[in-house]
């Protein structure tokens, strides 16, 4: 059984920062790509940022220059550093990982963590 658990969400004012963490646990052989998605009320889930096992990153245009994705392969962790937060960043943030198990490969999701940016 594989679990992804996010932490670090909360309520902040515009311009402030938050750091999200995601811990993967279980009988993991290797984690390939990892990513952060978000879903705002009434909107579809969208990709925020992704990172390959080799460290290549990709960002949505709306967060470029403000958000930084990183990972620690030894600890099966990924992070999202969010700076200069805006009200439009308000959403539930989900971590995602493509994980190789002894039984095969599959995509896994965390339960989500709420980020609210409001004055």
Secondary structure, DSSP 8 states (H G I E B T S, - for coil): --EEEEE--EEE-TT--EEEEEEEESSEEEEEEEEEEEE-TTS--EEEEEE-TT--EEE-GGGTTTEEEEEETTTTEEEEEE-S--GGG-EEEEEEEEEEETTEEEEEE---EEEEE--
